[in-house]
Amino acid sequence: MTNSELVERIRQRLASDPAEPTAHSVAAALRAEHQLAGSATVLALVDQLRRETRGAGPLEPLLALTGVTDVLVNGPDEVYVDRGRGLEKSSVGFADEESVRRLAQRLAGQAGRRLDDASPWVDARLGDGTRLHAVLAPLARPGTLISLRVPARRTFTLDELAAAGSLHAEAVETIRSIISSRVAFVISGGTGSGKTTLLAALLALVDPHERIVIVEDATELRPDHPHVVGLEARPANIEGAGLVTLRDLVRQALRMRPDRLVVGEVRGAEVVDLLAALNTGHEGGCGTIHANSAADVPARFEALGVAAGMPREAVHSQLRASVDVVVHLSRTAEGVRRVEQVAVLGEDRRGLVGCEPALTFDADRAARGPGHERLVALLA
């Protein structure tokens, strides 16, 4: 009998016992399997079985690493970690595909979600705020895929981000003015570019007397501000009931007297209510949106709005009247996240909204663009 087969037999024998594995219970299971083992072997089995029933199992040490943002499992042999410098392959692995599947199902169960062949993927939030996404094999290759997004353990200040090289000195002053002037803005960028981190730092600059209402798909924003309340979306349960969408929550947030309405990430039908809210007196509203560049932001809003049932012209009309500034983030090949551009929204000759670069930043300089004068006027 191989070691993996023995562990599986022991696991099956202990499955009916709700208590954690102990040296006594493991030794008894080994005797039942007619196996002789020393105390070191018994304790090693206890540790292995306990890791499988606690937290994220073998991934737990990776989640505890300083600065970790993502832990990615590509089947049993490939586990990657991102600590802000791009993906690094770790030394952690799984015995087999069944071990990965079992962990994915247990994590989904912790979040109150179902994960099996009838429902082979899950997107949920764990109790500590970690975002879980998993897809079971054979839909996923080379095996069951697990993606864990670790929430920020602390909120960075704007000065700390500048010291880390994420912001040019002129970008710091411009962004402070964006907050104090109460213009509506969005932060754009790709996945992992630091949008949430920057937005949390900006919200910490909001006047302490203002009330911030945050709407999120999963709680990630934790700004250092004395008056923050949050609303979190909820997926449907196993029976298909209980769904609460971001659009539902944006409508509720408008009734909560927000001085600043914040949508953690604009990615669906909630764009309709957000644009309407920002266009009816809710100054200083903001959010994040996925886009490859600042110039792509109007097209992204158009795609979301049209998908939600708004005519194209209406989307552009609402966008022109409600959002003033775009702050775009990029991530370099070395993994450095930085503010790449500040742009203003304007109307082109066709009546459609476009982005005009106001300030473009590289490592050591800031270049002014055609939208700079308008940006200065907005922030005056």
C-alpha positions as a Python dict, from the first residue, in 0.01 Angstrom:
ca = {
    (1, 'M'): (0, 0, 0),
    (2, 'T'): (145, 339, -101),
    (3, 'N'): (161, 630, 141),
    (4, 'S'): (-116, 821, -44),
    (5, 'E'): (-340, 515, -36),
    (6, 'L'): (-277, 474, 336),
    (7, 'V'): (-361, 839, 405),
    (8, 'E'): (-683, 803, 207),
    (9, 'R'): (-780, 490, 405),
    (10, 'I'): (-713, 670, 734),
    (11, 'R'): (-910, 971, 611),
    (12, 'Q'): (-1209, 751, 528),
    (13, 'R'): (-1198, 583, 868),
    (14, 'L'): (-1198, 919, 1047),
    (15, 'A'): (-1462, 1079, 822),
    (16, 'S'): (-1749, 976, 1050),
    (17, 'D'): (-1585, 1138, 1354),
    (18, 'P'): (-1668, 1514, 1374),
    (19, 'A'): (-1376, 1578, 1612),
    (20, 'E'): (-1034, 1686, 1491),
    (21, 'P'): (-785, 1404, 1424),
    (22, 'T'): (-569, 1322, 1726),
    (23, 'A'): (-267, 1099, 1776),
    (24, 'H'): (-492, 848, 1951),
    (25, 'S'): (-757, 837, 1674),
    (26, 'V'): (-495, 817, 1397),
    (27, 'A'): (-305, 539, 1577),
    (28, 'A'): (-631, 347, 1622),
    (29, 'A'): (-710, 385, 1251),
    (30, 'L'): (-362, 261, 1161),
    (31, 'R'): (-409, -47, 1381),
    (32, 'A'): (-745, -112, 1211),
    (33, 'E'): (-559, -107, 880),
    (34, 'H'): (-304, -352, 1024),
    (35, 'Q'): (-29, -96, 987),
    (36, 'L'): (252, -39, 1233),
    (37, 'A'): (387, 314, 1267),
    (38, 'G'): (612, 503, 1504),
    (39, 'S'): (512, 815, 1693),
    (40, 'A'): (678, 1043, 1435),
    (41, 'T'): (470, 891, 1154),
    (42, 'V'): (152, 918, 1360),
    (43, 'L'): (216, 1286, 1442),
    (44, 'A'): (295, 1363, 1077),
    (45, 'L'): (-36, 1207, 974),
    (46, 'V'): (-217, 1408, 1242),
    (47, 'D'): (-63, 1732, 1111),
    (48, 'Q'): (-152, 1646, 751),
    (49, 'L'): (-513, 1556, 834),
    (50, 'R'): (-558, 1866, 1050),
    (51, 'R'): (-430, 2091, 771),
    (52, 'E'): (-696, 1941, 547),
    (53, 'T'): (-973, 2034, 790),
    (54, 'R'): (-858, 2381, 894),
    (55, 'G'): (-866, 2702, 697),
    (56, 'A'): (-715, 2673, 352),
    (57, 'G'): (-519, 2358, 433),
    (58, 'P'): (-177, 2347, 264),
    (59, 'L'): (-238, 2697, 124),
    (60, 'E'): (-259, 2851, 471),
    (61, 'P'): (115, 2935, 496),
    (62, 'L'): (100, 3110, 158),
    (63, 'L'): (-199, 3320, 263),
    (64, 'A'): (-4, 3430, 570),
    (65, 'L'): (294, 3561, 369),
    (66, 'T'): (365, 3933, 402),
    (67, 'G'): (228, 4131, 110),
    (68, 'V'): (48, 3840, -57),
    (69, 'T'): (-244, 3942, -279),
    (70, 'D'): (-328, 3622, -467),
    (71, 'V'): (-279, 3247, -431),
    (72, 'L'): (-356, 3045, -744),
    (73, 'V'): (-384, 2667, -774),
    (74, 'N'): (-363, 2509, -1119),
    (75, 'G'): (-426, 2145, -1041),
    (76, 'P'): (-220, 1943, -791),
    (77, 'D'): (129, 2032, -913),
    (78, 'E'): (121, 2408, -973),
    (79, 'V'): (59, 2659, -693),
    (80, 'Y'): (148, 3024, -752),
    (81, 'V'): (160, 3325, -521),
    (82, 'D'): (163, 3699, -596),
    (83, 'R'): (337, 3920, -341),
    (84, 'G'): (327, 4235, -550),
    (85, 'R'): (611, 4137, -784),
    (86, 'G'): (419, 3915, -1022),
    (87, 'L'): (343, 3545, -998),
    (88, 'E'): (596, 3316, -831),
    (89, 'K'): (569, 2939, -830),
    (90, 'S'): (567, 2807, -475),
    (91, 'S'): (698, 2480, -334),
    (92, 'V'): (349, 2385, -213),
    (93, 'G'): (176, 2100, -393),
    (94, 'F'): (-104, 1847, -351),
    (95, 'A'): (-91, 1470, -346),
    (96, 'D'): (-339, 1436, -632),
    (97, 'E'): (-634, 1594, -812),
    (98, 'E'): (-877, 1461, -552),
    (99, 'S'): (-696, 1658, -280),
    (100, 'V'): (-740, 1984, -473),
    (101, 'R'): (-1106, 1908, -540),
    (102, 'R'): (-1166, 1826, -175),
    (103, 'L'): (-1009, 2157, -62),
    (104, 'A'): (-1212, 2357, -315),
    (105, 'Q'): (-1534, 2193, -198),
    (106, 'R'): (-1451, 2249, 168),
    (107, 'L'): (-1373, 2618, 110),
    (108, 'A'): (-1699, 2656, -83),
    (109, 'G'): (-1882, 2489, 205),
    (110, 'Q'): (-1727, 2739, 450),
    (111, 'A'): (-1879, 3015, 240),
    (112, 'G'): (-2218, 2841, 238),
    (113, 'R'): (-2197, 2759, -129),
    (114, 'R'): (-2232, 2441, -330),
    (115, 'L'): (-1952, 2300, -547),
    (116, 'D'): (-2000, 1968, -725),
    (117, 'D'): (-2048, 1824, -1072),
    (118, 'A'): (-2395, 1980, -1096),
    (119, 'S'): (-2260, 2322, -992),
    (120, 'P'): (-1894, 2308, -1098),
    (121, 'W'): (-1783, 2663, -1020),
    (122, 'V'): (-1818, 2901, -727),
    (123, 'D'): (-1745, 3268, -657),
    (124, 'A'): (-1773, 3351, -290),
    (125, 'R'): (-1618, 3530, 8),
    (126, 'L'): (-1471, 3339, 300),
    (127, 'G'): (-1515, 3441, 661),
    (128, 'D'): (-1186, 3634, 676),
    (129, 'G'): (-1273, 3834, 363),
    (130, 'T'): (-1068, 3626, 120),
    (131, 'R'): (-1230, 3601, -223),
    (132, 'L'): (-1267, 3244, -346),
    (133, 'H'): (-1315, 3136, -705),
    (134, 'A'): (-1296, 2770, -802),
    (135, 'V'): (-1376, 2559, -1107),
    (136, 'L'): (-1379, 2180, -1089),
    (137, 'A'): (-1212, 1946, -1338),
    (138, 'P'): (-1279, 1830, -1606),
    (139, 'L'): (-1416, 2175, -1697),
    (140, 'A'): (-1086, 2316, -1573),
    (141, 'R'): (-744, 2210, -1695),
    (142, 'P'): (-491, 2082, -1592),
    (143, 'G'): (-712, 2008, -1292),
    (144, 'T'): (-936, 2183, -1040),
    (145, 'L'): (-852, 2556, -1030),
    (146, 'I'): (-863, 2761, -711),
    (147, 'S'): (-810, 3138, -703),
    (148, 'L'): (-785, 3316, -367),
    (149, 'R'): (-773, 3696, -355),
    (150, 'V'): (-642, 3809, -16),
    (151, 'P'): (-792, 4131, 124),
    (152, 'A'): (-552, 4409, 215),
    (153, 'R'): (-442, 4364, 576),
    (154, 'R'): (-400, 4739, 611),
    (155, 'T'): (-489, 5062, 434),
    (156, 'F'): (-203, 5249, 272),
    (157, 'T'): (-187, 5626, 280),
    (158, 'L'): (-130, 5833, -31),
    (159, 'D'): (216, 5928, 95),
    (160, 'E'): (307, 5562, 146),
    (161, 'L'): (197, 5479, -209),
    (162, 'A'): (408, 5767, -336),
    (163, 'A'): (709, 5644, -139),
    (164, 'A'): (660, 5298, -294),
    (165, 'G'): (679, 5448, -642),
    (166, 'S'): (309, 5420, -725),
    (167, 'L'): (254, 5794, -763),
    (168, 'H'): (454, 6078, -912),
    (169, 'A'): (477, 6385, -685),
    (170, 'E'): (248, 6586, -916),
    (171, 'A'): (1, 6297, -918),
    (172, 'V'): (-23, 6317, -538),
    (173, 'E'): (-123, 6684, -546),
    (174, 'T'): (-366, 6631, -833),
    (175, 'I'): (-538, 6341, -659),
    (176, 'R'): (-568, 6534, -333),
    (177, 'S'): (-739, 6811, -532),
    (178, 'I'): (-977, 6560, -691),
    (179, 'I'): (-1100, 6463, -343),
    (180, 'S'): (-1121, 6815, -200),
    (181, 'S'): (-1299, 6958, -505),
    (182, 'R'): (-1565, 6683, -488),
    (183, 'V'): (-1553, 6599, -859),
    (184, 'A'): (-1690, 6258, -956),
    (185, 'F'): (-1418, 6018, -1070),
    (186, 'V'): (-1344, 5659, -1157),
    (187, 'I'): (-1024, 5464, -1114),
    (188, 'S'): (-954, 5237, -1409),
    (189, 'G'): (-699, 4964, -1468),
    (190, 'G'): (-651, 4594, -1522),
    (191, 'T'): (-687, 4313, -1271),
    (192, 'G'): (-435, 4345, -990),
    (193, 'S'): (-328, 4697, -1087),
    (194, 'G'): (-408, 4838, -741),
    (195, 'K'): (-743, 5009, -803),
    (196, 'T'): (-892, 4914, -467),
    (197, 'T'): (-576, 5006, -277),
    (198, 'L'): (-565, 5352, -436),
    (199, 'L'): (-937, 5412, -385),
    (200, 'A'): (-909, 5325, -14),
    (201, 'A'): (-621, 5571, 20),
    (202, 'L'): (-825, 5843, -152),
    (203, 'L'): (-1133, 5787, 61),
    (204, 'A'): (-919, 5833, 372),
    (205, 'L'): (-870, 6194, 255),
    (206, 'V'): (-1245, 6270, 255),
    (207, 'D'): (-1358, 6527, 512),
    (208, 'P'): (-1429, 6344, 842),
    (209, 'H'): (-1770, 6510, 859),
    (210, 'E'): (-1884, 6343, 535),
    (211, 'R'): (-2071, 6012, 525),
    (212, 'I'): (-1930, 5752, 286),
    (213, 'V'): (-2160, 5474, 167),
    (214, 'I'): (-1975, 5190, -8),
    (215, 'V'): (-2146, 4931, -229),
    (216, 'E'): (-1942, 4623, -316),
    (217, 'D'): (-1977, 4280, -463),
    (218, 'A'): (-1748, 4154, -185),
    (219, 'T'): (-1609, 4370, 94),
    (220, 'E'): (-1259, 4486, 3),
    (221, 'L'): (-1254, 4862, 67),
    (222, 'R'): (-1155, 4951, 423),
    (223, 'P'): (-1072, 5322, 415),
    (224, 'D'): (-931, 5487, 726),
    (225, 'H'): (-1227, 5722, 775),
    (226, 'P'): (-1452, 5777, 1079),
    (227, 'H'): (-1788, 5755, 898),
    (228, 'V'): (-1800, 5463, 654),
    (229, 'V'): (-2091, 5225, 606),
    (230, 'G'): (-2097, 4941, 357),
    (231, 'L'): (-2342, 4725, 167),
    (232, 'E'): (-2238, 4388, 24),
    (233, 'A'): (-2408, 4194, -253),
    (234, 'R'): (-2526, 3838, -191),
    (235, 'P'): (-2549, 3547, -435),
    (236, 'A'): (-2852, 3322, -454),
    (237, 'N'): (-2855, 3022, -222),
    (238, 'I'): (-2869, 2659, -331),
    (239, 'E'): (-3245, 2692, -389),
    (240, 'G'): (-3189, 2995, -612),
    (241, 'A'): (-3341, 3242, -365),
    (242, 'G'): (-3198, 3538, -174),
    (243, 'L'): (-3009, 3708, -457),
    (244, 'V'): (-2911, 4070, -381),
    (245, 'T'): (-2739, 4249, -669),
    (246, 'L'): (-2518, 4558, -674),
    (247, 'R'): (-2797, 4738, -856),
    (248, 'D'): (-3033, 4665, -565),
    (249, 'L'): (-2777, 4799, -321),
    (250, 'V'): (-2703, 5119, -517),
    (251, 'R'): (-3074, 5202, -496),
    (252, 'Q'): (-3071, 5139, -121),
    (253, 'A'): (-2756, 5345, -73),
    (254, 'L'): (-2925, 5649, -228),
    (255, 'R'): (-3175, 5642, 59),
    (256, 'M'): (-2900, 5643, 322),
    (257, 'R'): (-2797, 6007, 285),
    (258, 'P'): (-2455, 5950, 131),
    (259, 'D'): (-2219, 6245, 101),
    (260, 'R'): (-2003, 6016, -112),
    (261, 'L'): (-2150, 5719, -297),
    (262, 'V'): (-1881, 5463, -378),
    (263, 'V'): (-1924, 5156, -597),
    (264, 'G'): (-1628, 4925, -537),
    (265, 'E'): (-1632, 4797, -892),
    (266, 'V'): (-1868, 4896, -1174),
    (267, 'R'): (-1923, 4586, -1384),
    (268, 'G'): (-2294, 4533, -1448),
    (269, 'A'): (-2641, 4682, -1454),
    (270, 'E'): (-2565, 4895, -1148),
    (271, 'V'): (-2400, 5140, -1389),
    (272, 'V'): (-2748, 5271, -1476),
    (273, 'D'): (-2833, 5369, -1118),
    (274, 'L'): (-2483, 5494, -1044),
    (275, 'L'): (-2486, 5734, -1340),
    (276, 'A'): (-2835, 5850, -1249),
    (277, 'A'): (-2726, 5909, -888),
    (278, 'L'): (-2416, 6106, -982),
    (279, 'N'): (-2629, 6311, -1219),
    (280, 'T'): (-2879, 6410, -950),
    (281, 'G'): (-2670, 6597, -697),
    (282, 'H'): (-2451, 6326, -541),
    (283, 'E'): (-2116, 6501, -578),
    (284, 'G'): (-1784, 6332, -525),
    (285, 'G'): (-1909, 5986, -614),
    (286, 'C'): (-1653, 5737, -733),
    (287, 'G'): (-1575, 5376, -812),
    (288, 'T'): (-1341, 5148, -1004),
    (289, 'I'): (-1380, 4995, -1348),
    (290, 'H'): (-1179, 4747, -1553),
    (291, 'A'): (-1023, 4907, -1861),
    (292, 'N'): (-697, 4876, -2051),
    (293, 'S'): (-649, 5252, -2069),
    (294, 'A'): (-822, 5574, -1971),
    (295, 'A'): (-930, 5616, -2334),
    (296, 'D'): (-1122, 5287, -2311),
    (297, 'V'): (-1334, 5394, -2011),
    (298, 'P'): (-1620, 5554, -2212),
    (299, 'A'): (-1646, 5241, -2428),
    (300, 'R'): (-1654, 5027, -2112),
    (301, 'F'): (-1938, 5236, -1966),
    (302, 'E'): (-2119, 5216, -2300),
    (303, 'A'): (-2092, 4836, -2310),
    (304, 'L'): (-2224, 4802, -1954),
    (305, 'G'): (-2503, 5053, -2004),
    (306, 'V'): (-2625, 4906, -2332),
    (307, 'A'): (-2618, 4556, -2179),
    (308, 'A'): (-2836, 4692, -1898),
    (309, 'G'): (-3092, 4824, -2147),
    (310, 'M'): (-2990, 5190, -2188),
    (311, 'P'): (-2970, 5340, -2538),
    (312, 'R'): (-2617, 5426, -2642),
    (313, 'E'): (-2694, 5797, -2661),
    (314, 'A'): (-2840, 5793, -2311),
    (315, 'V'): (-2532, 5625, -2169),
    (316, 'H'): (-2305, 5891, -2315),
    (317, 'S'): (-2538, 6171, -2207),
    (318, 'Q'): (-2546, 6047, -1848),
    (319, 'L'): (-2173, 5979, -1843),
    (320, 'R'): (-2090, 6326, -1975),
    (321, 'A'): (-2302, 6487, -1705),
    (322, 'S'): (-2196, 6271, -1411),
    (323, 'V'): (-1827, 6168, -1429),
    (324, 'D'): (-1551, 6425, -1458),
    (325, 'V'): (-1214, 6255, -1414),
    (326, 'V'): (-1051, 5918, -1482),
    (327, 'V'): (-743, 5806, -1288),
    (328, 'H'): (-579, 5516, -1472),
    (329, 'L'): (-346, 5263, -1312),
    (330, 'S'): (-105, 5026, -1484),
    (331, 'R'): (120, 4744, -1371),
    (332, 'T'): (470, 4716, -1508),
    (333, 'A'): (640, 4394, -1614),
    (334, 'E'): (825, 4402, -1280),
    (335, 'G'): (492, 4406, -1094),
    (336, 'V'): (506, 4774, -990),
    (337, 'R'): (163, 4935, -974),
    (338, 'R'): (151, 5305, -1057),
    (339, 'V'): (-77, 5588, -1162),
    (340, 'E'): (-17, 5620, -1533),
    (341, 'Q'): (-260, 5894, -1635),
    (342, 'V'): (-520, 6141, -1518),
    (343, 'A'): (-775, 6222, -1788),
    (344, 'V'): (-1091, 6429, -1822),
    (345, 'L'): (-1408, 6331, -2000),
    (346, 'G'): (-1533, 6545, -2285),
    (347, 'E'): (-1767, 6534, -2582),
    (348, 'D'): (-1648, 6476, -2936),
    (349, 'R'): (-1805, 6605, -3259),
    (350, 'R'): (-2042, 6306, -3272),
    (351, 'G'): (-2184, 6386, -2929),
    (352, 'L'): (-2011, 6085, -2775),
    (353, 'V'): (-1794, 6097, -2464),
    (354, 'G'): (-1420, 6062, -2504),
    (355, 'C'): (-1119, 6084, -2274),
    (356, 'E'): (-860, 6359, -2302),
    (357, 'P'): (-527, 6300, -2126),
    (358, 'A'): (-455, 6577, -1876),
    (359, 'L'): (-143, 6438, -1708),
    (360, 'T'): (60, 6135, -1811),
    (361, 'F'): (324, 6003, -1571),
    (362, 'D'): (629, 5788, -1610),
    (363, 'A'): (898, 5705, -1357),
    (364, 'D'): (1047, 6053, -1331),
    (365, 'R'): (832, 6308, -1510),
    (366, 'A'): (479, 6431, -1573),
    (367, 'A'): (365, 6534, -1921),
    (368, 'R'): (68, 6765, -1973),
    (369, 'G'): (-192, 6670, -2230),
    (370, 'P'): (-475, 6847, -2415),
    (371, 'G'): (-713, 6806, -2121),
    (372, 'H'): (-488, 6978, -1866),
    (373, 'E'): (-657, 7317, -1876),
    (374, 'R'): (-996, 7157, -1825),
    (375, 'L'): (-863, 6953, -1533),
    (376, 'V'): (-728, 7267, -1368),
    (377, 'A'): (-1067, 7436, -1414),
    (378, 'L'): (-1249, 7138, -1264),
    (379, 'L'): (-1024, 7127, -960),
    (380, 'A'): (-1013, 7504, -904),
}
